[in-house]
Amino acid sequence: MDDLAREYAVFESKREELEATFPGKFVLVKGEEVIGTYESLDDALRVAVKRFGRGPYLIEEIGLPVPETVLPISYGPQQ
């Protein structure tokens, strides 16, 4: 499993707890560890770059809904 896939799996395994405790914040995950939660993306990035350089690491917004797939549809009279 590559680094980001592992970090995303860690995030998913803790998603429910994070959403209940830190909705709207940003979480930083490195390897198999949740490093912390932050008020803003900038705060999370500052910590990530200071501690880990260019990465890889995962920063995810907590409670962000999974985007729905939008398909283009055209509706009009049948020909």
Helices and strands as residue ranges (DSSP letters): H 3-21, E 26-30, E 33-38, H 41-52, E 58-61
